[in-house]
Amino acid sequence: MSEPAPSFSAEWWEGFLKESRQLSCPVVFKGALGQARAALFRQAVLDILATLARLRTARYGLRVYAAGRLLDSDEMNRIYDSPPQAGESLECWSGRVFPQTPFGIILNAGEKFHHGLSCEVAQMLAPLFERVGLPREGIQFSIFIGDYDKTPLGIHQDKRGENVIHLHVGPGAKTMYLWEPEQYRHLTGEQGIPERDFNALKPHARTFRFESGDLFFMPEGTFHIGAQSELSIGITVWQYTHTNQMLADNLHAFLLKQLQAASDGAIVHDPSPPQDTRALDAILAQRRLPDEYRGRDYDQLLRLAYLDWRHCLASNAGYRNPPFPRDDKASLEADDQVLMETPYRILTRDTMPGRMAVYVRGNKLEMNRHSGLIAMLDRLNQNQPCAVAELLELLDPAWPEKIGLHLLGELLRWRGIRRLEPPSD
């Protein structure tokens, strides 16, 4: 008998696609993560909680429930004031913050908050996306923490085109209850069972139990609810392949985001006749459409937005949310060595004569097109350690050194590259 394929290898993902019937069937993969990786991921989630406590914000979908009740903004201050400490376990932290109280925490966009966790998950998923392509609207983490009886959201169905790879990192186990859409509608329609009546619907559910180190896949469209009486963490990686209409809506939002201007607070009447559009002059003057977008018709605008969108995703290993930029004002010197952050790539696209876009970790940077700059980015994309001095030599020799250092500094700031520490004596 042959040895099983290593978890998350190309061969393993082929088995995953077969078992899940090409992403259409729920299935549990026992021990896919392993206990060592589960423990590291658990610690990463505690680090994310500490970061959110420091930021003191619920902006990224952070919701905290205690004894089944959603905490309000005043109660959240107590959570922010009690972050996980260095080396503190999930059990110790939760016992300190929620003494003898079942609790649940849900947070979205978790990939923005922990560089190491995001990199490792992206490397794990890379062979799958090489096989099936990136989800059209990217991926993101939602993280579930606690010992709540059942998911506070109740029985629900996610949006069309959203499937999930649940990485269960424990320490406790979790059970998912699933109903097919037609089955759920029959039970709550013709059979008259009240929607979200878990006790009445439970006997009709398919049940999937998984433990620390396991992976659970749930396809799009199912009605579901999770239950975990044991303290545990689940990192859910959502793949978004929404309907065509939802994709169009998101592209429109993407276009509008590039036109945003600072709010001026103006609230005025317009006494001019209906055919006079001059009231828009002040509004349009504050908005700077990228030059590449100017003079385009609707079809062309949407295609350009999709080009930008796909390049942003591809440069960020599929993550739809860019990471936070570095805030330590780090700079590079000629004698430094740098390396690409894997599995990410720096992509380029010609936009207009003499101009190009550079995509790094989901961010779009626009600049003049230079063959030396393209050579420098190609060298970085080889994913081999490289001396900054060697990269500077690829640029136009007429450029001052500070120009090349500035460009590399931007890649460092946006986490496309990292500086290598010099070897210790």
Secondary structure, DSSP 8 states (H G I E B T S, - for coil): ------TTSHHHHHHHHHHTTTTTS-EEETTSS-HHHHHHHHHHHHHHHHHHHHHT--TTS-EEEETTEE--HHHHHHHHTS---TT--HHHHHHHHSTT--EEEEEE-GGGS-HHHHHHHHHHHHHHHHHH---TT-EEEEEEEE--SB-TT-SEE--TTEEEEEEEEEES-EEEEEE-HHHHHHHHTTT---TT-HHHHGGGSEEEEE-TT-EEEE-TT-EEEEE-SS-EEEEEEEEE---HHHHHHHHHHHHHHTT------------S-TT--GGGHHHHHT----GGGTT--HHHHHHHHHHHHHHHHHHTTTBSS------S-----TT-EEEE-TT--EEEEEEETTEEEEEETTEEEEEE--HHHHHHHHHHHT-S-EEHHHHHHTS-TTS-HHHHHHHHHHHHHTTSEEEE-----
